[in-house]
């Protein structure tokens, strides 16, 4: 049964609905805002009983236009594998197609973005942080974000950018932290820490990111802006996160710190590590992503603490509730 806080009978369409963010966004929209939800991906699957499904390839303009038809709010949550060439070739096409489709159908667009275009320094990152990408993936993310901002500034489209730092979370959440640390701990393997274990990390719990994006997408005056999605400001180091894991799992947890030269060697045979190399500088210093703007606008939004998030990521939602 719907727990609707603000009833919205308009159609909300999620492009790239099969990933963790899209899946959790569908849940958040259904439980808090509307049951008029359309899920779009190459092979969409229902999250809620009332979901409408459309199969579409966002690299095809006509399929994208068809997928957006009738929508009032469109959420672009699509992701690509950690493959630099695919990012360079495909992201500009997808963004251009989605912008075109939303303009044709007069739909509002909510773009779920990352921080690859930001400087990888210890300086505080807020919505006004300038773009200073460190590699091709960062350059393409800066380019597509700028294309959307330019479209907004020309008055051609109502849209917003929802930007998030690195993910952590349950189920199929994909990130360096989840894959090399939390999933390793969960399966009793040695966790792998990039560069240093003593720098502060800002991570976003994936259900929080999706709940916040659903809230923004249902807030009229939030459009035509960039928003940093909410994170716990009590940042932890990887050493502390692994210590939290030990408390949750009630056993010692092993980990290794991989130096830059070791990651370079691994990258010779592991394309995912090679394609992540442009992100390495951010693991060598404190990463401070600021979400004060969101918290001031939505003071009642409950941000998951790292302690709770690590527990849920390692032992699951039901086990956490019953623990």
Short mmCIF file of the C-alpha atoms (twelve columns), coordinates in Angstrom:
data_MODEL
# 
_entry.id   MODEL 
# 
loop_
_atom_site.group_PDB 
_atom_site.id 
_atom_site.type_symbol 
_atom_site.label_atom_id 
_atom_site.label_alt_id 
_atom_site.label_comp_id 
_atom_site.label_asym_id 
_atom_site.label_seq_id 
_atom_site.Cartn_x 
_atom_site.Cartn_y 
_atom_site.Cartn_z 
_atom_site.pdbx_PDB_model_num 
ATOM 1   C CA . UNK A 1   0.000  0.000   0.000   1 
ATOM 2   C CA . UNK A 2   1.285  3.464   -0.872  1 
ATOM 3   C CA . UNK A 3   2.566  5.669   1.933   1 
ATOM 4   C CA . UNK A 4   2.111  8.864   -0.107  1 
ATOM 5   C CA . UNK A 5   3.436  12.051  1.460   1 
ATOM 6   C CA . UNK A 6   2.614  14.276  -1.503  1 
ATOM 7   C CA . UNK A 7   0.256  12.637  -4.016  1 
ATOM 8   C CA . UNK A 8   1.564  13.015  -7.571  1 
ATOM 9   C CA . UNK A 9   -0.419 11.503  -10.420 1 
ATOM 10  C CA . UNK A 10  2.091  12.558  -13.079 1 
ATOM 11  C CA . UNK A 11  4.254  9.977   -14.797 1 
ATOM 12  C CA . UNK A 12  7.795  9.584   -13.461 1 
ATOM 13  C CA . UNK A 13  10.158 7.749   -15.828 1 
ATOM 14  C CA . UNK A 14  13.499 6.261   -14.796 1 
ATOM 15  C CA . UNK A 15  16.032 5.864   -17.610 1 
ATOM 16  C CA . UNK A 16  18.643 3.283   -16.704 1 
ATOM 17  C CA . UNK A 17  16.322 1.676   -14.190 1 
ATOM 18  C CA . UNK A 18  18.153 -1.641  -13.773 1 
ATOM 19  C CA . UNK A 19  21.067 -0.359  -11.662 1 
ATOM 20  C CA . UNK A 20  21.072 0.009   -7.897  1 
ATOM 21  C CA . UNK A 21  20.249 3.725   -7.955  1 
ATOM 22  C CA . UNK A 22  17.394 3.252   -10.420 1 
ATOM 23  C CA . UNK A 23  15.973 0.315   -8.463  1 
ATOM 24  C CA . UNK A 24  16.028 2.199   -5.162  1 
ATOM 25  C CA . UNK A 25  14.658 5.313   -6.843  1 
ATOM 26  C CA . UNK A 26  11.650 3.297   -8.032  1 
ATOM 27  C CA . UNK A 27  11.059 2.131   -4.452  1 
ATOM 28  C CA . UNK A 28  11.408 5.665   -3.046  1 
ATOM 29  C CA . UNK A 29  9.033  7.184   -5.595  1 
ATOM 30  C CA . UNK A 30  6.441  4.483   -4.953  1 
ATOM 31  C CA . UNK A 31  6.542  4.638   -1.167  1 
ATOM 32  C CA . UNK A 32  6.651  8.424   -0.822  1 
ATOM 33  C CA . UNK A 33  5.348  10.120  -3.949  1 
ATOM 34  C CA . UNK A 34  3.515  8.258   -6.746  1 
ATOM 35  C CA . UNK A 35  2.642  4.880   -8.223  1 
ATOM 36  C CA . UNK A 36  2.804  6.269   -11.770 1 
ATOM 37  C CA . UNK A 37  6.300  4.962   -12.544 1 
ATOM 38  C CA . UNK A 38  7.851  3.812   -15.814 1 
ATOM 39  C CA . UNK A 39  11.087 1.822   -15.786 1 
ATOM 40  C CA . UNK A 40  13.289 1.990   -18.867 1 
ATOM 41  C CA . UNK A 41  16.385 -0.065  -19.644 1 
ATOM 42  C CA . UNK A 42  17.455 -2.655  -22.182 1 
ATOM 43  C CA . UNK A 43  15.898 -5.401  -20.032 1 
ATOM 44  C CA . UNK A 44  13.662 -3.709  -17.440 1 
ATOM 45  C CA . UNK A 45  12.199 -5.624  -14.507 1 
ATOM 46  C CA . UNK A 46  9.439  -4.502  -12.152 1 
ATOM 47  C CA . UNK A 47  10.388 -3.147  -8.742  1 
ATOM 48  C CA . UNK A 48  6.813  -2.317  -7.698  1 
ATOM 49  C CA . UNK A 49  3.705  -4.179  -8.825  1 
ATOM 50  C CA . UNK A 50  2.306  -1.188  -10.723 1 
ATOM 51  C CA . UNK A 51  5.493  -0.297  -12.647 1 
ATOM 52  C CA . UNK A 52  5.233  0.145   -16.419 1 
ATOM 53  C CA . UNK A 53  8.144  -1.317  -18.370 1 
ATOM 54  C CA . UNK A 54  9.727  -0.164  -21.626 1 
ATOM 55  C CA . UNK A 55  12.785 -1.698  -23.251 1 
ATOM 56  C CA . UNK A 56  14.969 0.943   -24.902 1 
ATOM 57  C CA . UNK A 57  18.560 1.692   -25.847 1 
ATOM 58  C CA . UNK A 58  19.425 5.274   -24.857 1 
ATOM 59  C CA . UNK A 59  22.033 5.351   -27.635 1 
ATOM 60  C CA . UNK A 60  19.126 5.295   -30.094 1 
ATOM 61  C CA . UNK A 61  17.332 8.648   -30.362 1 
ATOM 62  C CA . UNK A 62  13.992 7.274   -31.549 1 
ATOM 63  C CA . UNK A 63  13.893 4.649   -28.797 1 
ATOM 64  C CA . UNK A 64  14.724 7.339   -26.226 1 
ATOM 65  C CA . UNK A 65  11.967 9.632   -27.548 1 
ATOM 66  C CA . UNK A 66  9.481  6.747   -27.328 1 
ATOM 67  C CA . UNK A 67  10.605 5.907   -23.779 1 
ATOM 68  C CA . UNK A 68  10.077 9.488   -22.569 1 
ATOM 69  C CA . UNK A 69  6.695  10.014  -24.282 1 
ATOM 70  C CA . UNK A 70  4.013  11.015  -21.769 1 
ATOM 71  C CA . UNK A 71  6.458  11.614  -18.919 1 
ATOM 72  C CA . UNK A 72  6.285  14.592  -16.598 1 
ATOM 73  C CA . UNK A 73  9.560  13.939  -14.770 1 
ATOM 74  C CA . UNK A 74  12.443 11.905  -16.203 1 
ATOM 75  C CA . UNK A 75  15.343 10.614  -14.097 1 
ATOM 76  C CA . UNK A 76  18.568 9.762   -15.913 1 
ATOM 77  C CA . UNK A 77  20.302 7.196   -13.688 1 
ATOM 78  C CA . UNK A 78  22.046 5.164   -16.386 1 
ATOM 79  C CA . UNK A 79  25.561 3.878   -15.798 1 
ATOM 80  C CA . UNK A 80  28.326 2.457   -17.932 1 
ATOM 81  C CA . UNK A 81  31.045 -0.082  -17.092 1 
ATOM 82  C CA . UNK A 82  34.408 1.304   -15.934 1 
ATOM 83  C CA . UNK A 83  35.566 1.470   -19.553 1 
ATOM 84  C CA . UNK A 84  37.075 4.784   -20.605 1 
ATOM 85  C CA . UNK A 85  36.475 4.306   -24.337 1 
ATOM 86  C CA . UNK A 86  32.784 3.519   -23.801 1 
ATOM 87  C CA . UNK A 87  32.389 6.584   -21.605 1 
ATOM 88  C CA . UNK A 88  33.980 8.850   -24.215 1 
ATOM 89  C CA . UNK A 89  31.942 7.387   -27.078 1 
ATOM 90  C CA . UNK A 90  28.570 6.788   -25.431 1 
ATOM 91  C CA . UNK A 91  27.903 9.366   -22.703 1 
ATOM 92  C CA . UNK A 92  27.639 12.395  -25.046 1 
ATOM 93  C CA . UNK A 93  25.197 10.494  -27.278 1 
ATOM 94  C CA . UNK A 94  23.035 9.410   -24.339 1 
ATOM 95  C CA . UNK A 95  22.909 12.900  -22.839 1 
ATOM 96  C CA . UNK A 96  22.082 14.490  -26.192 1 
ATOM 97  C CA . UNK A 97  19.327 11.943  -26.853 1 
ATOM 98  C CA . UNK A 98  17.775 12.376  -23.403 1 
ATOM 99  C CA . UNK A 99  17.830 16.173  -23.610 1 
ATOM 100 C CA . UNK A 100 16.226 16.022  -27.043 1 
ATOM 101 C CA . UNK A 101 13.523 13.592  -25.890 1 
ATOM 102 C CA . UNK A 102 12.694 15.689  -22.807 1 
ATOM 103 C CA . UNK A 103 12.461 18.860  -24.911 1 
ATOM 104 C CA . UNK A 104 10.142 17.171  -27.427 1 
ATOM 105 C CA . UNK A 105 7.817  15.881  -24.703 1 
ATOM 106 C CA . UNK A 106 8.137  18.906  -22.370 1 
ATOM 107 C CA . UNK A 107 9.363  16.704  -19.529 1 
ATOM 108 C CA . UNK A 108 11.485 17.816  -16.594 1 
ATOM 109 C CA . UNK A 109 14.860 16.087  -16.311 1 
ATOM 110 C CA . UNK A 110 16.691 14.962  -13.165 1 
ATOM 111 C CA . UNK A 111 20.275 13.907  -13.947 1 
ATOM 112 C CA . UNK A 112 22.115 11.706  -11.456 1 
ATOM 113 C CA . UNK A 113 25.767 12.761  -11.684 1 
ATOM 114 C CA . UNK A 114 29.095 11.903  -10.056 1 
ATOM 115 C CA . UNK A 115 32.154 13.927  -8.976  1 
ATOM 116 C CA . UNK A 116 34.680 12.750  -11.571 1 
ATOM 117 C CA . UNK A 117 34.994 16.298  -12.927 1 
ATOM 118 C CA . UNK A 118 35.950 17.831  -9.569  1 
ATOM 119 C CA . UNK A 119 39.537 18.508  -8.441  1 
ATOM 120 C CA . UNK A 120 40.873 15.490  -6.564  1 
ATOM 121 C CA . UNK A 121 42.180 17.499  -3.648  1 
ATOM 122 C CA . UNK A 122 41.338 17.879  0.028   1 
ATOM 123 C CA . UNK A 123 39.440 21.138  -0.600  1 
ATOM 124 C CA . UNK A 124 35.751 21.128  0.350   1 
ATOM 125 C CA . UNK A 125 33.532 20.328  -2.635  1 
ATOM 126 C CA . UNK A 126 30.225 22.174  -2.935  1 
ATOM 127 C CA . UNK A 127 27.879 22.994  -5.802  1 
ATOM 128 C CA . UNK A 128 30.109 25.898  -6.901  1 
ATOM 129 C CA . UNK A 129 33.292 23.805  -7.139  1 
ATOM 130 C CA . UNK A 130 34.884 24.362  -10.577 1 
ATOM 131 C CA . UNK A 131 35.391 21.478  -12.957 1 
ATOM 132 C CA . UNK A 132 39.025 20.324  -13.107 1 
ATOM 133 C CA . UNK A 133 38.953 16.732  -14.442 1 
ATOM 134 C CA . UNK A 134 41.999 14.495  -14.123 1 
ATOM 135 C CA . UNK A 135 41.392 12.193  -17.101 1 
ATOM 136 C CA . UNK A 136 39.118 11.285  -19.987 1 
ATOM 137 C CA . UNK A 137 36.233 9.984   -17.866 1 
ATOM 138 C CA . UNK A 138 36.261 13.182  -15.837 1 
ATOM 139 C CA . UNK A 139 36.446 15.243  -19.016 1 
ATOM 140 C CA . UNK A 140 33.401 13.562  -20.551 1 
ATOM 141 C CA . UNK A 141 31.415 13.934  -17.320 1 
ATOM 142 C CA . UNK A 142 32.313 17.623  -17.212 1 
ATOM 143 C CA . UNK A 143 31.290 17.970  -20.854 1 
ATOM 144 C CA . UNK A 144 27.847 16.373  -20.482 1 
ATOM 145 C CA . UNK A 145 27.122 18.271  -17.250 1 
ATOM 146 C CA . UNK A 146 28.042 21.520  -18.997 1 
ATOM 147 C CA . UNK A 147 25.823 20.621  -21.959 1 
ATOM 148 C CA . UNK A 148 22.865 20.150  -19.614 1 
ATOM 149 C CA . UNK A 149 23.628 23.369  -17.700 1 
ATOM 150 C CA . UNK A 150 23.863 25.300  -20.969 1 
ATOM 151 C CA . UNK A 151 20.485 23.885  -22.030 1 
ATOM 152 C CA . UNK A 152 18.971 24.996  -18.705 1 
ATOM 153 C CA . UNK A 153 20.533 28.464  -18.935 1 
ATOM 154 C CA . UNK A 154 19.117 28.954  -22.438 1 
ATOM 155 C CA . UNK A 155 15.650 28.233  -21.032 1 
ATOM 156 C CA . UNK A 156 15.154 25.204  -23.272 1 
ATOM 157 C CA . UNK A 157 14.539 22.654  -20.517 1 
ATOM 158 C CA . UNK A 158 13.641 22.451  -16.833 1 
ATOM 159 C CA . UNK A 159 16.233 20.172  -15.283 1 
ATOM 160 C CA . UNK A 160 18.522 19.634  -12.327 1 
ATOM 161 C CA . UNK A 161 21.796 17.894  -11.558 1 
ATOM 162 C CA . UNK A 162 21.881 15.633  -8.498  1 
ATOM 163 C CA . UNK A 163 25.528 14.959  -7.750  1 
ATOM 164 C CA . UNK A 164 26.822 12.205  -5.477  1 
ATOM 165 C CA . UNK A 165 30.263 11.150  -4.260  1 
ATOM 166 C CA . UNK A 166 31.368 7.522   -4.221  1 
ATOM 167 C CA . UNK A 167 28.680 4.970   -3.354  1 
ATOM 168 C CA . UNK A 168 28.461 2.340   -0.706  1 
ATOM 169 C CA . UNK A 169 25.440 0.237   0.099   1 
ATOM 170 C CA . UNK A 170 23.524 -3.021  -0.229  1 
ATOM 171 C CA . UNK A 171 22.778 -5.486  -3.015  1 
ATOM 172 C CA . UNK A 172 24.345 -4.689  -6.405  1 
ATOM 173 C CA . UNK A 173 25.844 -1.320  -5.463  1 
ATOM 174 C CA . UNK A 174 28.938 -0.842  -7.624  1 
ATOM 175 C CA . UNK A 175 31.867 1.292   -6.439  1 
ATOM 176 C CA . UNK A 176 35.512 0.897   -5.541  1 
ATOM 177 C CA . UNK A 177 34.603 0.925   -1.834  1 
ATOM 178 C CA . UNK A 178 31.914 -1.721  -2.215  1 
ATOM 179 C CA . UNK A 179 33.840 -4.027  -4.537  1 
ATOM 180 C CA . UNK A 180 37.308 -3.861  -2.979  1 
ATOM 181 C CA . UNK A 181 36.381 -3.442  0.687   1 
ATOM 182 C CA . UNK A 182 32.820 -4.193  1.817   1 
ATOM 183 C CA . UNK A 183 32.191 -7.145  -0.481  1 
ATOM 184 C CA . UNK A 184 35.603 -8.589  0.406   1 
ATOM 185 C CA . UNK A 185 34.844 -8.330  4.122   1 
ATOM 186 C CA . UNK A 186 31.385 -9.818  3.624   1 
ATOM 187 C CA . UNK A 187 32.893 -12.881 1.956   1 
ATOM 188 C CA . UNK A 188 35.769 -13.283 4.435   1 
ATOM 189 C CA . UNK A 189 38.424 -12.094 1.975   1 
ATOM 190 C CA . UNK A 190 41.240 -9.601  2.348   1 
ATOM 191 C CA . UNK A 191 40.002 -6.066  1.629   1 
ATOM 192 C CA . UNK A 192 42.051 -3.898  -0.725  1 
ATOM 193 C CA . UNK A 193 42.541 -0.220  0.140   1 
ATOM 194 C CA . UNK A 194 43.779 2.210   -2.501  1 
ATOM 195 C CA . UNK A 195 46.843 4.310   -1.532  1 
ATOM 196 C CA . UNK A 196 46.084 5.122   2.129   1 
ATOM 197 C CA . UNK A 197 43.908 3.892   4.982   1 
ATOM 198 C CA . UNK A 198 44.062 7.130   6.998   1 
ATOM 199 C CA . UNK A 199 42.364 9.676   4.732   1 
ATOM 200 C CA . UNK A 200 38.776 10.713  5.389   1 
ATOM 201 C CA . UNK A 201 36.237 9.487   2.845   1 
ATOM 202 C CA . UNK A 202 32.866 10.999  1.974   1 
ATOM 203 C CA . UNK A 203 30.596 8.185   0.822   1 
ATOM 204 C CA . UNK A 204 26.890 8.182   0.061   1 
ATOM 205 C CA . UNK A 205 24.612 5.321   1.062   1 
ATOM 206 C CA . UNK A 206 22.773 4.359   -2.135  1 
ATOM 207 C CA . UNK A 207 19.235 4.282   -0.624  1 
ATOM 208 C CA . UNK A 208 19.843 7.820   0.687   1 
ATOM 209 C CA . UNK A 209 20.906 8.995   -2.776  1 
ATOM 210 C CA . UNK A 210 17.747 7.618   -4.349  1 
ATOM 211 C CA . UNK A 211 15.400 8.895   -1.626  1 
ATOM 212 C CA . UNK A 212 16.925 12.362  -1.919  1 
ATOM 213 C CA . UNK A 213 16.644 12.356  -5.705  1 
ATOM 214 C CA . UNK A 214 12.985 11.302  -5.515  1 
ATOM 215 C CA . UNK A 215 12.339 14.168  -3.094  1 
ATOM 216 C CA . UNK A 216 14.078 16.695  -5.338  1 
ATOM 217 C CA . UNK A 217 12.229 15.441  -8.408  1 
ATOM 218 C CA . UNK A 218 8.950  16.131  -6.613  1 
ATOM 219 C CA . UNK A 219 9.954  19.628  -5.470  1 
ATOM 220 C CA . UNK A 220 9.113  22.223  -8.110  1 
ATOM 221 C CA . UNK A 221 11.483 24.936  -6.911  1 
ATOM 222 C CA . UNK A 222 14.452 22.517  -6.883  1 
ATOM 223 C CA . UNK A 223 14.750 22.532  -10.668 1 
ATOM 224 C CA . UNK A 224 17.296 24.508  -12.705 1 
ATOM 225 C CA . UNK A 225 19.918 23.990  -10.003 1 
ATOM 226 C CA . UNK A 226 22.722 21.628  -9.017  1 
ATOM 227 C CA . UNK A 227 22.290 19.707  -5.768  1 
ATOM 228 C CA . UNK A 228 24.805 17.709  -3.769  1 
ATOM 229 C CA . UNK A 229 22.966 14.679  -2.410  1 
ATOM 230 C CA . UNK A 230 23.106 14.202  1.370   1 
ATOM 231 C CA . UNK A 231 25.931 12.347  3.125   1 
ATOM 232 C CA . UNK A 232 26.952 11.768  6.732   1 
ATOM 233 C CA . UNK A 233 29.426 14.545  7.604   1 
ATOM 234 C CA . UNK A 234 31.057 12.383  10.294  1 
ATOM 235 C CA . UNK A 235 33.528 11.076  7.743   1 
ATOM 236 C CA . UNK A 236 35.560 7.936   8.416   1 
ATOM 237 C CA . UNK A 237 38.845 6.611   7.107   1 
ATOM 238 C CA . UNK A 238 38.998 3.206   5.457   1 
ATOM 239 C CA . UNK A 239 40.780 1.955   8.567   1 
ATOM 240 C CA . UNK A 240 37.775 3.049   10.638  1 
ATOM 241 C CA . UNK A 241 35.280 1.603   8.139   1 
ATOM 242 C CA . UNK A 242 37.032 -1.768  8.310   1 
ATOM 243 C CA . UNK A 243 37.014 -1.518  12.097  1 
ATOM 244 C CA . UNK A 244 33.249 -0.964  11.887  1 
ATOM 245 C CA . UNK A 245 33.090 -4.089  9.738   1 
ATOM 246 C CA . UNK A 246 34.875 -6.081  12.420  1 
ATOM 247 C CA . UNK A 247 32.284 -5.008  14.985  1 
ATOM 248 C CA . UNK A 248 29.419 -5.947  12.668  1 
ATOM 249 C CA . UNK A 249 30.850 -9.310  11.609  1 
ATOM 250 C CA . UNK A 250 32.242 -10.016 15.102  1 
ATOM 251 C CA . UNK A 251 35.598 -11.204 13.786  1 
ATOM 252 C CA . UNK A 252 38.947 -9.766  12.694  1 
ATOM 253 C CA . UNK A 253 38.994 -8.405  9.138   1 
ATOM 254 C CA . UNK A 254 42.100 -8.414  6.964   1 
ATOM 255 C CA . UNK A 255 43.099 -5.683  4.545   1 
ATOM 256 C CA . UNK A 256 46.039 -4.529  2.433   1 
ATOM 257 C CA . UNK A 257 46.951 -1.010  1.357   1 
ATOM 258 C CA . UNK A 258 47.912 -0.993  -2.316  1 
ATOM 259 C CA . UNK A 259 50.473 1.608   -3.351  1 
ATOM 260 C CA . UNK A 260 50.323 3.426   -6.668  1 
ATOM 261 C CA . UNK A 261 53.029 1.255   -8.251  1 
ATOM 262 C CA . UNK A 262 51.179 -1.904  -7.219  1 
ATOM 263 C CA . UNK A 263 47.938 -0.618  -8.745  1 
ATOM 264 C CA . UNK A 264 49.833 0.240   -11.932 1 
ATOM 265 C CA . UNK A 265 51.089 -3.341  -12.163 1 
ATOM 266 C CA . UNK A 266 47.631 -4.764  -11.509 1 
ATOM 267 C CA . UNK A 267 46.262 -2.436  -14.171 1 
ATOM 268 C CA . UNK A 268 48.417 -4.142  -16.791 1 
ATOM 269 C CA . UNK A 269 46.208 -7.232  -16.528 1 
ATOM 270 C CA . UNK A 270 43.034 -5.804  -14.982 1 
ATOM 271 C CA . UNK A 271 41.256 -3.297  -17.262 1 
ATOM 272 C CA . UNK A 272 38.894 -2.112  -14.496 1 
ATOM 273 C CA . UNK A 273 41.813 -1.074  -12.300 1 
ATOM 274 C CA . UNK A 274 43.505 0.528   -15.303 1 
ATOM 275 C CA . UNK A 275 40.379 2.506   -16.146 1 
ATOM 276 C CA . UNK A 276 40.040 3.644   -12.516 1 
ATOM 277 C CA . UNK A 277 43.579 5.070   -12.440 1 
ATOM 278 C CA . UNK A 278 42.479 8.662   -13.072 1 
ATOM 279 C CA . UNK A 279 40.571 8.554   -9.764  1 
ATOM 280 C CA . UNK A 280 43.562 7.539   -7.645  1 
ATOM 281 C CA . UNK A 281 44.532 11.041  -6.421  1 
ATOM 282 C CA . UNK A 282 41.315 11.334  -4.439  1 
ATOM 283 C CA . UNK A 283 42.318 8.310   -2.323  1 
ATOM 284 C CA . UNK A 284 45.599 9.949   -1.338  1 
ATOM 285 C CA . UNK A 285 43.954 12.856  0.482   1 
ATOM 286 C CA . UNK A 286 40.833 13.639  2.506   1 
ATOM 287 C CA . UNK A 287 37.701 13.700  0.354   1 
ATOM 288 C CA . UNK A 288 35.250 16.305  1.654   1 
ATOM 289 C CA . UNK A 289 31.979 16.481  -0.270  1 
ATOM 290 C CA . UNK A 290 29.568 19.061  1.165   1 
ATOM 291 C CA . UNK A 291 25.779 18.602  1.097   1 
ATOM 292 C CA . UNK A 292 24.801 21.543  3.324   1 
ATOM 293 C CA . UNK A 293 22.550 23.079  0.646   1 
ATOM 294 C CA . UNK A 294 20.319 19.994  0.571   1 
ATOM 295 C CA . UNK A 295 20.252 19.657  4.363   1 
ATOM 296 C CA . UNK A 296 19.256 23.288  4.810   1 
ATOM 297 C CA . UNK A 297 16.450 22.957  2.243   1 
ATOM 298 C CA . UNK A 298 15.214 19.606  3.624   1 
ATOM 299 C CA . UNK A 299 16.092 19.619  7.348   1 
ATOM 300 C CA . UNK A 300 13.849 16.625  8.125   1 
ATOM 301 C CA . UNK A 301 15.615 14.282  5.703   1 
ATOM 302 C CA . UNK A 302 17.247 11.471  7.700   1 
ATOM 303 C CA . UNK A 303 20.796 10.732  6.525   1 
ATOM 304 C CA . UNK A 304 22.060 7.210   7.218   1 
ATOM 305 C CA . UNK A 305 25.108 7.184   9.497   1 
ATOM 306 C CA . UNK A 306 28.208 5.311   8.358   1 
ATOM 307 C CA . UNK A 307 27.772 2.936   11.288  1 
ATOM 308 C CA . UNK A 308 24.244 2.010   10.207  1 
ATOM 309 C CA . UNK A 309 25.131 1.975   6.513   1 
ATOM 310 C CA . UNK A 310 28.097 -0.351  6.964   1 
ATOM 311 C CA . UNK A 311 25.955 -2.719  9.039   1 
ATOM 312 C CA . UNK A 312 23.190 -2.820  6.433   1 
ATOM 313 C CA . UNK A 313 25.710 -3.252  3.622   1 
ATOM 314 C CA . UNK A 314 27.364 -6.212  5.338   1 
ATOM 315 C CA . UNK A 315 24.459 -8.066  6.925   1 
ATOM 316 C CA . UNK A 316 21.368 -6.809  5.075   1 
ATOM 317 C CA . UNK A 317 18.361 -4.673  5.934   1 
ATOM 318 C CA . UNK A 318 16.307 -7.358  7.690   1 
ATOM 319 C CA . UNK A 319 19.190 -8.631  9.779   1 
ATOM 320 C CA . UNK A 320 20.032 -5.059  10.793  1 
ATOM 321 C CA . UNK A 321 16.457 -4.351  11.894  1 
ATOM 322 C CA . UNK A 322 16.361 -7.536  13.948  1 
ATOM 323 C CA . UNK A 323 19.861 -7.149  15.362  1 
# 
